Amino acid sequence: MSDPRSFSERIDKRETDKQARLEAEAHSLWASQNFFLSPFHDNFPPGYLTSGSMRGVLGGGYRSESTDKSTFDLAIENGTVIVGSPETVRTQLEAMFERIDPGRVLIDPMADSKPEWLANKTLQLFAEEVLPKLRAGSKPEPEQHGFRSLAEYGALRGETPAPLVTFGDGLVNAQTAHVAEARTVLEPWSPKA
């Protein structure tokens, strides 16, 4: 029987906190600014939330500001994203586990626009340097059917257009924004009125 207490988290880990931010920021912003643009009723169909949770959503806790105003610092501050070196990620996850005591955690390093090589780097660092210190004797999940991972799904779904993200006054390609010299404005942009 699965544990009903569960939690989902977007995680990026790199060799250093500075490298993690450089490689994750544009992709995280892409997810915040583009992925959640669907109509309200698509995100919360009937029965998806408890009545108490729905009251919280309708009370301004969700989308109280435009997704165009999303910032990477805010995502880190509110715990939507955990980014950093393996030690930083492990420490933040342990603190989260203490705070909310989830029964099961879904860690999703593919929830944004990062290219396959960067997702693989994230997964490898997590598997080799974070997970062994978190597991403490737990057992791996049994084999499942269908796509084995979001990475596999992403690799098999075909070509997609380059993801754009707003930085300052322009649109930047999120797939190349992890290289400081390549973080150039492709076209001007201004916030929606």
C-alpha positions as CSV (number, residue, x, y, z in Angstrom):
1,M,0.0,0.0,0.0
2,S,1.4,3.4,-0.9
3,D,1.9,6.1,1.7
4,P,-0.7,8.9,1.2
5,R,1.7,11.5,2.5
6,S,3.7,12.6,-0.6
7,F,5.6,15.6,-1.8
8,S,6.9,16.7,-5.2
9,E,10.1,18.8,-5.6
10,R,12.1,20.2,-8.5
11,I,15.8,19.7,-7.8
12,D,19.0,20.8,-9.5
13,K,22.3,19.9,-8.2
14,R,25.8,20.7,-9.5
15,E,29.3,20.7,-8.3
16,T,28.9,24.1,-6.6
17,D,26.1,26.3,-5.5
18,K,27.2,29.0,-8.1
19,Q,27.3,26.5,-10.9
20,A,23.9,25.1,-9.9
21,R,22.3,28.5,-10.1
22,L,23.9,29.3,-13.5
23,E,22.8,26.0,-15.0
24,A,19.3,25.9,-13.4
25,E,18.0,29.5,-13.3
26,A,16.7,29.9,-16.9
27,H,15.1,26.5,-17.0
28,S,13.4,27.0,-13.7
29,L,12.1,30.4,-14.9
30,W,10.8,28.8,-18.1
31,A,8.7,26.4,-16.1
32,S,7.4,29.1,-13.8
33,Q,6.6,31.5,-16.7
34,N,5.3,29.0,-19.3
35,F,4.3,25.7,-17.8
36,F,1.7,27.1,-15.5
37,L,-0.2,29.3,-18.0
38,S,-3.1,26.9,-18.4
39,P,-6.5,28.0,-17.3
40,F,-7.3,27.7,-13.6
41,H,-9.9,24.9,-14.1
42,D,-7.3,22.8,-15.9
43,N,-5.0,23.0,-12.9
44,F,-7.7,22.2,-10.3
45,P,-10.4,20.0,-11.7
46,P,-13.3,18.9,-9.4
47,G,-12.1,16.6,-6.7
48,Y,-8.4,17.5,-7.1
49,L,-8.1,19.5,-3.9
50,T,-9.8,19.2,-0.5
51,S,-12.2,22.0,0.2
52,G,-9.7,23.5,2.7
53,S,-6.9,23.5,0.1
54,M,-9.3,25.1,-2.5
55,R,-10.1,27.9,0.0
56,G,-6.4,28.5,0.3
57,V,-5.9,28.6,-3.5
58,L,-8.9,31.0,-4.0
59,G,-7.7,33.2,-1.1
60,G,-4.7,34.4,-3.2
61,G,-2.1,31.8,-2.3
62,Y,-2.0,30.6,-5.9
63,R,-1.4,32.9,-8.9
64,S,-1.9,36.0,-6.8
65,E,0.6,37.6,-9.2
66,S,1.3,37.0,-12.9
67,T,3.6,34.1,-13.8
68,D,5.7,36.7,-15.7
69,K,6.8,38.1,-12.4
70,S,8.2,34.8,-11.2
71,T,11.8,35.0,-10.0
72,F,14.3,32.3,-9.3
73,D,15.1,33.7,-5.8
74,L,11.4,33.5,-4.9
75,A,11.2,29.9,-6.1
76,I,14.2,29.0,-3.9
77,E,12.8,31.0,-0.9
78,N,9.3,29.4,-1.0
79,G,10.8,25.9,-1.5
80,T,9.4,25.3,-5.0
81,V,13.0,24.6,-6.2
82,I,16.0,23.1,-4.4
83,V,19.2,24.1,-6.2
84,G,22.8,23.7,-5.2
85,S,25.8,21.5,-4.7
86,P,25.1,17.9,-3.5
87,E,25.8,19.0,0.1
88,T,23.4,22.0,-0.2
89,V,20.7,19.8,-1.8
90,R,21.0,17.1,0.8
91,T,20.9,19.6,3.7
92,Q,17.8,21.3,2.2
93,L,16.0,18.0,1.6
94,E,16.7,16.8,5.1
95,A,15.3,20.1,6.5
96,M,12.2,19.7,4.4
97,F,11.8,16.1,5.6
98,E,12.0,17.3,9.2
99,R,9.5,20.1,8.5
100,I,6.8,18.2,6.7
101,D,7.6,14.4,7.2
102,P,6.5,13.2,3.8
103,G,6.0,9.5,3.3
104,R,7.1,9.5,-0.3
105,V,8.9,12.2,-2.3
106,L,8.9,12.6,-6.0
107,I,12.0,14.4,-7.2
108,D,11.6,15.8,-10.7
109,P,14.7,17.1,-12.3
110,M,13.0,17.1,-15.8
111,A,10.1,19.5,-14.9
112,D,11.5,22.3,-17.1
113,S,13.3,23.0,-20.3
114,K,16.8,21.7,-19.6
115,P,18.6,19.8,-22.4
116,E,19.1,16.0,-22.0
117,W,22.8,16.3,-21.1
118,L,22.0,18.7,-18.2
119,A,19.2,16.5,-16.9
120,N,21.5,13.5,-17.0
121,K,24.2,15.5,-15.1
122,T,21.6,16.4,-12.5
123,L,20.4,12.8,-12.1
124,Q,23.9,11.4,-11.9
125,L,25.0,13.8,-9.2
126,F,21.8,13.1,-7.3
127,A,22.2,9.3,-7.6
128,E,25.9,9.3,-6.7
129,E,26.3,12.1,-4.1
130,V,22.9,12.9,-2.6
131,L,20.7,9.8,-2.6
132,P,23.1,7.4,-0.8
133,K,23.3,9.8,2.1
134,L,19.5,10.2,2.3
135,R,18.5,6.5,1.9
136,A,19.8,5.1,5.2
137,G,18.7,1.5,4.4
138,S,15.6,2.1,2.4
139,K,14.8,-0.3,-0.5
140,P,14.5,0.7,-4.2
141,E,11.1,0.9,-5.8
142,P,10.0,-2.2,-7.8
143,E,10.2,-2.0,-11.6
144,Q,7.4,-0.2,-13.3
145,H,5.8,-0.4,-16.7
146,G,5.7,2.3,-19.4
147,F,8.3,4.9,-19.7
148,R,11.0,4.3,-17.0
149,S,11.7,8.0,-16.5
150,L,10.7,11.4,-17.6
151,A,14.1,11.6,-19.3
152,E,13.1,8.6,-21.4
153,Y,9.8,10.2,-22.3
154,G,11.5,13.4,-23.2
155,A,14.0,11.7,-25.4
156,L,11.2,9.8,-27.3
157,R,8.7,12.6,-27.7
158,G,10.5,14.3,-30.6
159,E,11.9,17.8,-31.3
160,T,10.4,20.8,-29.5
161,P,11.1,24.5,-30.1
162,A,13.7,26.2,-28.0
163,P,12.2,27.3,-24.6
164,L,12.4,31.1,-24.1
165,V,12.5,32.8,-20.7
166,T,12.4,36.4,-19.7
167,F,15.6,38.0,-18.3
168,G,15.3,41.7,-17.7
169,D,14.0,43.4,-20.9
170,G,14.3,40.5,-23.3
171,L,13.7,36.8,-24.1
172,V,16.6,34.4,-23.7
173,N,17.0,30.8,-24.8
174,A,16.8,28.8,-21.6
175,Q,18.8,25.9,-23.1
176,T,21.9,28.1,-23.6
177,A,21.5,30.5,-20.6
178,H,23.6,28.3,-18.3
179,V,26.6,29.7,-20.3
180,A,27.0,33.3,-19.2
181,E,28.4,34.4,-22.6
182,A,25.4,32.8,-24.4
183,R,22.8,34.5,-22.2
184,T,22.0,37.0,-24.9
185,V,18.6,38.7,-25.6
186,L,17.0,37.2,-28.6
187,E,14.1,39.7,-28.8
188,P,12.8,42.5,-26.6
189,W,10.1,41.8,-24.1
190,S,7.9,43.8,-21.8
191,P,5.5,42.6,-19.0
192,K,1.9,42.1,-19.8
193,A,-0.3,45.0,-18.7
